[in-house]
Amino acid sequence: MEDDRPLTFRQEEWNPEEEYIEDPGGSNLLYWVGGALLIVVAAVAFFLLGQKQARVTAPLSEPAVDLAALSAEVRSVRDRLARQEAAFSELSRRLEAMENLSAQILEGQRDLAEKVGDLAARAAAPAPTPRAAAPEVKEAAKAAPKPAAAPPRTYTVQRGDTLYSIAKRHNLSVDRLKTLNNLQGNEIVPGQRLKVGE
């Protein structure tokens, strides 16, 4: 039973960008590679069939098909397709990196615009004025006497005292006691006055 209805085709406009936008995984490349391999296989099959038929009809003196050369040609085509696929993958990776960088730049621009807006708003706002101190407080601060520096505390060395015992009694280290009194050694004598504080 034959169908007499005419065949109709829906025609769509081709947009080259849609292929890459809709299919970022690279299956378009697989279609191209698969199509190319199918063409190569079909060409090889027609070539082999033609040679087989030629062998049948030709006299026996003609040489057989050089399979080594044909195999080398197929390997060459396969290698070229593999290189093109690798180049496409690298191109896709770089494109994705550029898209990420572009997104980061746009985000940075938005952040910068917000900060500039905040700074402009702060600059436009009036600055608070400092309050003046009362005149009495100013004069009282000027008139207040400054405390005099206290004289350094001293200790008179007694018989049996050592630098260690004097330092311990006044919560100092021996080195600090020696530094305060410009002492080089550990010798002290009864009646000697030593600084034990500032």
C-alpha positions in Angstrom: 0.0 0.0 0.0 1.6 3.3 -1.1 1.2 6.6 0.6 0.3 9.2 -2.0 0.7 12.2 0.3 3.4 14.6 -0.7 6.5 15.0 1.5 6.8 18.3 3.3 9.9 19.7 5.0 10.0 22.3 7.7 12.7 24.8 6.9 14.5 26.6 9.8 17.0 29.3 9.7 20.5 28.2 10.6 22.2 30.1 13.4 25.9 29.1 13.9 25.9 30.4 17.4 23.1 28.2 18.5 25.1 25.1 18.0 27.8 26.2 20.5 25.3 27.7 22.9 22.9 24.8 23.0 25.6 22.1 23.1 28.7 23.2 25.0 29.6 19.5 25.6 31.1 19.2 22.1 28.7 16.6 20.7 28.6 18.6 17.4 32.3 17.7 17.0 31.3 14.0 17.5 28.8 14.3 14.7 31.4 15.8 12.4 34.0 13.2 13.4 31.4 10.4 13.0 30.3 11.7 9.6 33.9 12.0 8.4 34.7 8.4 9.6 31.5 7.2 7.9 32.6 8.8 4.6 36.1 7.3 4.9 34.6 3.9 5.6 32.2 4.2 2.7 35.0 5.3 0.4 37.2 2.4 1.5 34.3 0.0 1.0 33.6 1.3 -2.5 37.3 1.2 -3.4 37.6 -2.4 -2.1 34.4 -3.5 -3.9 35.6 -1.8 -7.1 39.0 -3.5 -6.8 37.4 -6.9 -6.0 35.2 -6.5 -9.1 38.2 -5.4 -11.1 40.1 -8.4 -10.0 37.3 -10.7 -11.0 37.0 -9.2 -14.5 40.7 -8.2 -15.0 43.4 -10.6 -16.0 45.4 -12.2 -13.3 48.5 -10.1 -14.1 47.1 -6.9 -12.3 48.5 -6.4 -8.8 46.2 -6.8 -5.7 45.1 -3.8 -3.6 47.9 -2.4 -1.5 46.3 -2.8 2.0 49.3 -1.4 3.8 49.0 1.9 1.9 45.3 2.0 2.4 45.7 1.3 6.2 48.3 4.0 6.4 45.9 6.5 4.8 43.1 5.5 7.2 45.5 6.0 10.1 46.5 9.4 8.7 42.9 10.5 8.5 42.2 9.2 12.0 45.2 11.1 13.4 44.1 14.3 11.7 40.7 14.0 13.1 42.1 13.3 16.6 44.3 16.5 16.3 41.3 18.5 15.3 39.3 17.2 18.2 42.1 18.1 20.6 42.3 21.6 19.1 38.5 21.9 19.5 38.7 20.8 23.1 41.4 23.3 23.8 39.4 26.0 22.1 36.4 25.2 24.2 38.4 25.2 27.4 39.9 28.6 26.6 36.4 30.0 25.7 35.1 28.8 29.0 38.0 30.4 30.8 37.3 33.7 29.0 33.7 33.6 29.9 34.6 33.1 33.6 37.1 36.0 33.5 34.4 38.2 31.8 32.0 37.3 34.6 34.6 38.2 37.3 35.3 41.5 35.6 31.6 42.4 35.5 31.2 41.5 39.1 34.3 43.6 40.0 32.8 46.5 38.1 29.5 46.3 39.9 31.4 46.2 43.3 33.5 49.2 42.3 30.4 51.1 41.2 28.7 50.4 44.6 31.8 51.6 46.5 32.1 54.7 44.4 28.4 55.4 45.1 28.9 55.0 48.8 31.9 57.3 48.8 30.0 59.9 46.8 27.1 59.7 49.3 29.5 60.2 52.2 31.2 63.1 50.6 27.8 64.8 49.9 26.7 64.4 53.6 27.5 67.4 55.8 30.4 66.8 58.3 29.4 67.0 62.0 30.7 70.2 63.7 32.7 69.7 66.9 31.2 71.2 70.0 33.2 74.0 71.7 34.3 73.3 75.3 33.0 75.6 78.0 35.4 78.5 78.7 35.6 77.6 82.4 36.9 74.1 81.6 39.6 75.5 79.3 40.9 77.9 81.9 40.8 75.3 84.7 42.9 73.0 82.6 45.5 75.8 82.0 45.6 76.8 85.7 46.0 73.2 87.1 49.5 72.7 88.4 51.5 70.0 86.8 52.8 67.3 89.3 56.5 67.4 89.9 58.6 64.4 89.1 59.0 62.2 92.1 62.5 61.6 93.3 63.8 58.1 92.6 63.4 55.7 95.5 66.6 54.7 97.2 67.8 52.1 99.6 70.9 52.3 101.9 72.9 49.0 101.9 73.1 47.3 105.4 75.6 44.8 106.6 74.9 41.3 105.1 72.9 42.7 102.1 73.5 41.2 98.7 72.3 42.5 95.3 70.0 39.5 95.2 68.4 40.1 98.6 67.9 43.9 97.8 66.4 43.1 94.3 64.0 40.5 95.8 62.9 42.9 98.5 62.0 45.6 96.0 60.5 43.2 93.2 63.4 43.8 90.8 65.8 41.5 89.0 69.5 41.7 89.8 70.2 42.9 86.2 67.6 45.7 86.6 69.1 46.8 89.9 72.6 46.8 88.4 71.4 48.8 85.4 69.6 51.4 87.6 72.8 52.0 89.6 75.4 51.6 86.8 77.1 48.7 88.6 79.5 46.5 86.6 80.2 43.9 89.3 78.3 42.4 92.3 80.3 44.3 95.0 78.3 46.6 97.3 79.3 48.1 100.7 77.3 49.0 103.8 76.1 52.6 103.7 76.0 52.7 99.9 72.8 54.3 98.5 71.2 52.3 95.6 68.3 53.3 93.4 65.4 50.8 93.7 62.8 52.6 91.6 62.1 55.5 89.3 
